[in-house]
Amino acid sequence: MNFSHSSVLCALAALAGPLVAAAQAQPPATYVGGEVMFVSGRADRVKQDGGATAVAKGMQLLEGDLIRTQQDSHVYVRLRDGGLLVVRPASELHVDLWRFDAARPQDSQIKYTLDSGVARHVSGKAAKAAREKFRFNTPMAAIGVRGTDFTVLADPVVTRVSVQSGGVVVNSFGEGCRADGLGPCEGASAVELFASAKDKLLQLRVGERRPELIEDPAAGPDKARPPTGAEPTARQPMNGSVVEVAESRGSEILSAQVTPDKAPVEPPVVIQPPVLVPPPPPIAVWGRWAAIAANDAGVVSAQEVLSGRSLVAINRFYVLAANKPATAFEMPGAGVGNFTLTAHDGVISDKTTGSAIASTASDARLSIDFGTRRFETSMKVSAGDLSTQISGKGAVEANGRFASDAFTSPSSIKGLVGGDQASEAMYLYQRSINGRYDASGAASWRK
């Protein structure tokens, strides 16, 4: 079969049209997250290929970038969807994912990871319209939004979140919550915080499963890394741009946008924030080292938990290891400490089939009489149609370790009390149910 030169060209042109159109429809290799509106001190942008450049006003922030600030540096980014991102001193923040379509903001995908330091985020159109596809991670927690202006502190041992407007939902990584996921992590261990809860913070410490609601403004991100006098608040200017936060339906943010104003004016004085002093580590770390299902995301390495720590207790599913205290622990000589459950992870297993399902805890209490060196605890644990009462009494040693009385306590309980004024406690428990089932788990407590 013979083809003329012109017919071949026509055929190629006809084929090239759809190919060009398809190529043009493909997303670009990088996505612009926003533009740097202000920078003070020294900060670096590290690209995906490892190349680093100094952050400068007018620079575009791209998907895959890392912003690293020094002790005297603040960076303000006006996001493409009209939101605001602030990276405060001595911080590292990754732009993991930035996909925003102004025509269809509900299809947006946004994800950040704050490795260390303090950062603030004000939701724009994308975060507002696609809340199920927005995620702000720290090394140990996943933060989702309800349309929000929030600030996060992250370091290797603690995450703290404060909310200026709207609300957040915070959960720890583990069963049902993966660091590589998108959207908020719901579930039994998730905790919400709204701006209406004045002066309250959500705090998650390493080894704890459930974030704790605390009322301690002095521990908040704004105290650890204070904002400069130029950092915008709701309805206040941001160096030539206005951050407008409109609220309705209670505390929920319905819009957050940055609009151009006059030429940027840098503040005459840069406030030098203090160096963050990390809080003391928790008294111990626990985790579930045995899987209860295929691809179980809640499993930890027992070897890692024990690395550099001393074993307190271990059972079929859980391990508890004590951190080395900076100073010798002194047991109070008198008084009774009543503790509140702050984190729990448990399973009920069938000894005949080997199957196991996660359990939840309720009606929990722990009391320690420091004068008599005795403790008493109880909680109800449930999984499906099964439930049982975990209860026990026992002695507390001078070093803070405690264990239930042998033969007389219904449950086997081993744990540790310590921290400032013996304000923290953790233990593992195990109990047989009707000879066929076993309930076991780990719990964290605080006065």
C-alpha positions in Angstrom: 0.0 0.0 0.0 1.4 3.4 -1.1 0.9 6.7 0.8 1.5 10.1 -0.6 3.7 12.6 1.4 0.8 14.9 2.0 -1.4 12.0 3.3 1.2 11.0 5.8 1.6 14.5 7.1 -2.2 14.8 7.5 -2.3 11.5 9.4 0.5 12.6 11.7 -1.2 16.0 12.3 -4.4 14.2 13.1 -2.6 12.0 15.6 -0.6 14.8 17.1 -3.6 16.9 18.0 -5.0 14.5 20.6 -1.5 13.8 21.9 -0.7 17.5 22.4 -4.0 18.0 24.1 -3.4 15.1 26.4 0.1 16.3 27.2 -1.3 19.8 27.9 -3.9 18.2 30.3 -1.2 16.5 32.3 -0.4 18.2 35.7 2.9 20.1 35.9 5.8 18.5 37.6 5.7 21.1 40.5 2.7 22.9 42.0 2.9 26.5 43.3 1.7 26.6 46.9 2.1 30.3 47.5 4.3 33.4 47.5 6.6 34.6 50.2 5.3 38.0 51.4 7.8 38.6 54.2 11.0 37.1 55.6 13.1 38.2 58.5 16.5 36.8 59.4 17.9 33.7 57.6 15.7 31.0 56.2 16.4 28.5 53.5 14.2 26.8 50.9 15.3 23.2 50.2 14.0 21.8 46.9 13.2 18.2 46.2 16.5 17.7 44.5 18.3 18.8 47.7 19.4 22.3 46.4 19.0 25.0 48.9 18.5 28.8 48.4 17.9 31.6 50.8 14.2 32.5 51.2 13.4 35.9 49.7 10.3 38.0 49.4 8.4 37.2 46.2 9.8 33.6 46.0 7.3 30.9 45.0 6.7 28.0 47.4 6.3 24.8 45.6 5.1 21.3 46.3 8.0 19.3 47.7 9.8 22.3 49.2 11.2 22.4 52.7 11.3 25.7 54.6 14.0 25.8 57.3 14.2 28.9 59.5 17.0 29.9 61.8 16.7 31.3 65.4 16.0 34.8 64.2 13.8 34.1 61.2 10.1 34.4 60.4 8.5 33.6 57.0 5.0 34.6 55.9 3.6 32.9 52.8 0.4 34.0 51.0 -1.1 30.8 49.7 -2.6 30.4 46.3 -6.1 29.7 47.7 -6.0 32.9 49.8 -4.8 31.3 53.0 -1.8 32.1 55.1 1.2 30.0 56.2 3.6 31.3 58.9 6.9 29.5 59.7 8.4 30.7 62.9 12.0 30.6 64.2 14.1 27.4 64.4 11.5 25.4 62.5 11.3 22.9 59.6 8.2 22.6 57.5 7.6 20.4 54.4 5.0 21.2 51.7 4.2 17.5 51.0 1.3 18.1 48.7 -0.3 21.2 47.1 -3.0 20.7 44.5 -5.4 23.6 44.0 -7.9 24.2 41.2 -9.6 27.5 41.6 -12.5 26.3 39.4 -13.0 23.2 41.6 -11.6 24.0 45.1 -13.5 20.9 46.5 -11.0 18.7 44.6 -8.0 20.3 46.2 -5.4 18.2 48.1 -3.1 19.9 50.6 -0.6 18.4 53.1 2.1 19.8 55.3 4.5 18.2 57.7 6.0 20.2 60.6 9.1 18.3 61.6 10.1 20.6 64.4 9.4 24.1 65.6 6.2 26.2 65.3 4.0 27.0 62.3 0.6 28.7 61.8 -2.0 28.0 59.1 -5.0 30.0 58.2 -7.4 28.1 55.9 -8.1 29.4 52.4 -10.6 28.3 49.8 -9.0 24.9 49.2 -8.7 23.9 52.9 -12.2 25.2 53.4 -13.8 23.4 50.4 -11.8 20.1 50.7 -11.4 19.5 54.4 -11.4 15.8 53.9 -8.3 16.2 51.7 -6.3 18.6 54.0 -3.7 17.3 56.5 -1.2 18.9 58.7 1.2 16.3 60.2 3.8 16.4 63.0 6.1 13.5 63.8 3.5 11.9 66.0 0.1 13.5 65.1 -2.4 14.1 62.3 -4.3 17.4 62.3 -7.4 18.0 60.3 -9.4 21.2 60.1 -13.0 22.4 60.5 -12.1 25.6 58.6 -9.5 27.1 60.8 -6.7 29.5 62.0 -4.4 27.3 64.2 -0.8 27.1 65.4 1.2 24.0 66.0 4.3 23.2 68.1 6.2 20.0 67.3 9.4 18.4 68.6 10.5 14.8 69.1 8.5 14.3 72.3 5.4 16.5 72.1 2.9 18.1 69.8 0.7 21.0 71.0 -2.0 22.8 69.0 -3.8 26.0 69.7 -6.8 27.4 67.8 -7.5 31.0 67.1 -10.6 30.5 64.9 -12.6 27.5 63.9 -11.6 24.1 65.1 -9.2 21.2 64.6 -9.3 17.4 65.1 -6.1 15.8 66.3 -5.2 12.1 66.4 -2.1 10.1 67.0 -0.6 7.9 64.3 -1.4 4.2 64.7 -4.4 2.0 64.0 -6.6 3.7 61.4 -4.4 6.8 61.2 -1.4 6.8 58.8 1.1 9.6 58.2 0.8 9.1 54.5 -3.0 9.6 54.5 -5.1 12.7 53.7 -7.8 14.4 55.7 -8.5 14.2 59.4 -8.1 11.0 61.3 -11.3 10.3 63.1 -11.9 7.5 65.6 -12.0 6.8 69.3 -8.6 8.4 70.0 -9.3 11.6 68.0 -10.0 14.8 70.0 -11.4 18.1 68.7 -10.6 21.6 69.9 -12.5 24.8 68.9 -11.6 28.4 69.4 -14.5 28.7 71.9 -12.4 26.7 74.4 -10.5 29.7 75.4 -6.8 29.2 76.6 -7.0 25.5 76.0 -4.5 23.4 74.0 -4.4 19.9 72.6 -1.3 18.0 73.6 0.1 14.7 72.5 3.2 13.2 74.1 5.3 10.4 72.7 3.9 7.1 73.8 0.4 8.4 74.3 -2.5 7.2 72.1 -5.0 10.0 72.7 -4.4 13.8 72.7 -5.0 15.5 76.0 -6.9 18.8 76.5 -4.9 21.0 78.8 -5.4 24.6 80.1 -1.9 26.0 80.1 -1.3 29.0 77.8 2.3 29.2 79.0 2.9 25.9 77.2 1.4 27.0 73.9 3.1 27.5 70.6 2.8 31.3 70.9 4.9 31.2 74.0 7.5 28.8 72.7 7.9 30.8 69.4 6.2 34.2 69.8 4.9 36.0 66.7 6.5 39.2 65.5 4.5 42.4 65.9 4.0 42.2 62.1 2.3 38.8 62.1 -1.3 39.2 61.1 -4.3 38.3 63.2 -7.9 38.2 62.1 -8.8 41.4 60.3 -5.3 42.9 60.8 -2.8 43.7 58.0 0.1 41.4 56.9 2.8 43.8 55.6 0.6 45.2 52.8 -1.9 42.4 52.6 -5.0 42.0 54.7 -5.9 38.6 56.2 -9.6 38.6 56.5 -11.3 35.8 58.6 -15.0 35.7 58.4 -16.8 33.6 61.0 -20.4 32.3 61.2 -22.1 29.1 62.4 -20.5 29.4 65.9 -16.8 29.2 65.8 -16.4 27.7 62.3 -14.5 29.7 59.7 -16.3 30.1 56.5 -13.7 32.1 54.6 -10.1 33.0 55.0 -8.4 35.1 52.3 -5.5 37.3 51.7 -6.2 40.4 49.6 -3.7 42.8 48.1 -3.4 46.2 49.8 -0.5 48.7 49.7 3.2 48.0 49.0 4.7 45.7 51.7 6.3 47.5 54.6 8.7 45.5 56.7 8.5 46.0 60.5 11.3 48.3 61.9 12.1 45.8 64.7 12.3 42.1 64.6 11.4 40.4 67.9 14.0 37.9 68.8 12.2 34.8 70.1 13.6 32.7 72.9 15.1 29.4 72.2 12.6 26.6 72.7 13.3 24.5 75.8 11.8 21.1 75.1 9.5 19.8 77.8 10.7 16.8 79.8 10.0 13.5 78.1 7.2 11.3 79.5 8.1 8.9 82.3 7.7 5.9 79.9 6.7 4.8 76.4 4.3 2.0 75.6 3.1 0.4 72.3 1.4 -2.6 70.8 4.1 -4.8 69.3 1.9 -7.7 68.1 -0.4 -7.2 65.1 -4.2 -8.0 65.3 -4.9 -7.8 61.6 -3.1 -7.9 58.2 -1.3 -4.6 57.4 -1.8 -3.4 61.0 -0.6 0.2 61.1 -0.8 0.3 64.9 2.2 -2.0 65.5 5.4 -0.7 67.0 8.9 -2.3 67.3 9.4 -3.7 70.8 13.1 -3.3 70.2 12.7 0.4 69.5 10.6 0.9 72.5 13.2 -0.8 74.7 16.1 1.0 73.1 17.7 3.2 75.8 14.9 2.4 78.2 14.3 -0.1 81.0 11.5 -2.7 80.8 8.6 -2.1 83.1 6.2 -4.7 81.7 5.5 -6.8 78.6 2.7 -9.2 77.6 1.4 -10.9 74.5 0.5 -7.6 72.8 2.0 -4.7 74.6 5.3 -3.4 76.0 6.0 -0.6 78.5 9.5 0.8 79.1 10.6 3.6 81.4 12.6 6.6 80.2 15.8 7.5 82.1 14.8 10.4 84.4 16.9 13.6 84.4 16.8 13.6 88.2 16.1 10.9 90.8 12.4 10.4 91.4 11.1 11.3 94.8 7.9 9.6 95.9 5.5 11.9 97.8 5.4 10.9 101.4 1.6 11.6 101.9 -1.5 12.5 100.1 -3.8 10.7 97.5 -3.4 11.2 93.8 -6.5 10.8 91.6 -5.6 10.3 88.0 -7.5 10.8 84.7 -7.1 8.5 81.8 -5.5 10.3 78.9 -4.6 7.5 76.5 -5.6 3.8 76.0 -5.0 1.1 73.5 -6.4 -2.4 74.1 -7.4 -5.7 72.5 -9.6 -8.6 73.4 -8.3 -11.9 71.9 -9.9 -15.3 71.4 -7.5 -18.0 72.7 -9.2 -20.7 70.7 -9.0 -19.0 67.3 -6.1 -16.6 67.8 -8.2 -13.7 66.5 -8.2 -10.3 68.3 -10.1 -7.0 68.0 -9.4 -3.6 69.3 -11.1 -2.5 72.6 -12.2 0.8 74.0 -12.1 2.0 77.7 -14.7 3.8 79.8 -15.4 4.6 83.4 -11.7 4.6 84.1 -10.1 5.6 87.4 -6.7 5.3 89.1 -6.0 6.3 92.7 -2.6 6.2 94.4 -2.2 6.7 98.2 1.3 7.9 98.6 1.2 7.6 102.4 0.4 3.9 102.4 2.2 3.2 99.0 -0.9 1.5 97.6 -2.9 1.9 94.4 -6.3 1.0 93.1 -7.6 1.1 89.6 -10.6 0.1 87.5 -12.0 0.6 84.0 -14.5 -1.1 81.7 -13.1 -2.4 78.4 -15.3 -3.4 75.5 -14.9 -4.9 72.0 -18.0 -5.8 70.0 -20.3 -7.8 72.2 -17.6 -8.5 74.8 -16.9 -6.4 77.8 -15.1 -6.9 81.1 -14.0 -4.9 84.2 -10.3 -4.4 84.6 -9.6 -3.8 88.2 -6.8 -4.3 90.7 -5.0 -3.2 93.8 -1.4 -3.4 94.8 1.8 -1.9 96.2 3.8 1.0 94.9 7.6 0.8 95.3 9.8 3.7 96.2 11.1 4.0 92.6 7.5 4.5 91.3 7.0 1.0 89.9 3.8 -0.7 91.0 2.1 -4.1 90.5 -1.2 -5.7 91.5 -1.4 -8.1 94.4 -0.8 -11.7 93.2 -3.7 -14.1 93.4 -6.1 -11.6 94.9 -6.5 -8.9 92.1 -8.8 -9.9 89.3 -6.4 -8.4 86.7 -2.7 -8.4 86.3 -1.4 -4.8 86.3 2.1 -3.5 86.1 3.1 0.1 85.7 5.0 3.2 86.8 4.2 6.5 88.4 6.6 9.5 88.2 7.2 12.9 86.7 6.9 16.3 88.4 5.1 15.7 91.8 4.2 12.2 90.7 1.7 13.5 88.2 2.1 10.8 85.5 1.3 7.1 85.5 1.3 4.3 82.9 0.5 0.6 83.1 -0.2 -2.6 81.2 -3.1 -4.8 82.1 -4.3 -8.3 81.3 -7.3 -10.3 82.4 -8.9 -13.6 81.4 -12.6 -13.6 80.4 -14.5 -16.9 80.9 -11.4 -18.9 80.2 -11.7 -18.3 76.5 -10.8 -14.6 76.0 -8.0 -12.4 77.1 -8.3 -8.6 77.6 -5.0 -6.8 77.5 -3.9 -3.2 76.9 -2.0 -0.1 77.9 -3.1 3.1 79.6 -1.7 6.5 80.3 -2.9 8.7 83.2 -2.3 12.2 84.5 -3.3 14.0 87.7 
